[in-house]
Amino acid sequence: MFDREFTLDHLKRILAEGSGVDDGVDLDADILDTEFEQLGYDSLAMLETASRVEREFGVSLDDSTLTEALTPRAFITAVNAGVPARTA
């Protein structure tokens, strides 16, 4: 179960593991506001990413997350909005 904030580092790892990284794309650059399409991730890659996030972090993402969260910043915000509150 996910018990901390979902971060850019989490997203970069999941993107790289699930869909790889296109030549010429540097995920360590300032990518927060770069659209996923520009980073080489199409809708299928984002479906895979969302599925991995749901399984690994125990969140439920609706379809609108994938159509509306076009950048890493927006996706991270959407995931964190769905993270259950941590219980002691």
GIQUI-V168073 format. One record per residue. N is the residue number from 0. SS is DSSP state (2 for helix, 1 for strand, 0 for the rest). NEAR is the number of other ideal C-beta (glycine too) atoms within 8 Angstrom. D_CENTER is the distance of its C-alpha to the mean C-alpha in Angstrom with 1 decimal. Layout:
((N;SS;NEAR;D_CENTER) (N;SS;NEAR;D_CENTER))
//
This chain:
((0;0;4;16.6) (1;0;10;14.1) (2;0;4;16.4) (3;0;5;14.8) (4;0;5;12.4) (5;0;13;8.6) (6;0;7;8.6) (7;2;9;7.7) (8;2;6;9.5) (9;2;10;7.6) (10;2;14;4.4) (11;2;10;7.4) (12;2;8;9.2) (13;2;12;7.2) (14;2;14;7.1) (15;2;10;10.7) (16;2;6;11.8) (17;2;10;10.9) (18;2;8;11.7) (19;0;5;13.4) (20;0;7;13.8) (21;0;7;16.3) (22;0;3;19.6) (23;0;4;19.8) (24;0;8;16.2) (25;0;6;15.8) (26;0;10;12.4) (27;0;4;14.6) (28;0;5;15.9) (29;0;5;15.1) (30;0;10;12.1) (31;0;8;10.8) (32;0;7;12.7) (33;0;10;12.7) (34;1;7;11.8) (35;0;12;9.6) (36;0;8;13.0) (37;0;6;14.7) (38;0;12;12.5) (39;0;9;13.6) (40;0;10;10.9) (41;0;7;12.7) (42;2;6;12.2) (43;2;6;12.9) (44;2;13;10.3) (45;2;11;7.7) (46;2;9;9.8) (47;2;10;9.7) (48;2;15;6.0) (49;2;11;6.5) (50;2;8;9.7) (51;2;11;8.9) (52;2;15;6.9) (53;2;11;10.0) (54;2;6;12.4) (55;2;8;11.6) (56;2;11;11.1) (57;0;8;13.4) (58;0;12;11.8) (59;0;5;12.6) (60;0;11;10.6) (61;0;5;13.1) (62;2;5;13.4) (63;2;6;13.7) (64;2;12;10.0) (65;2;11;9.4) (66;2;6;12.6) (67;2;8;12.5) (68;0;10;9.1) (69;0;7;10.0) (70;1;11;8.8) (71;2;12;6.3) (72;2;8;8.8) (73;2;10;8.9) (74;2;13;5.4) (75;2;12;5.9) (76;2;9;9.4) (77;2;12;9.0) (78;2;14;7.5) (79;2;9;10.3) (80;2;6;12.7) (81;2;9;12.5) (82;0;12;13.0) (83;0;8;16.7) (84;0;4;19.1) (85;0;6;20.2) (86;0;3;23.7) (87;0;2;26.3))
//
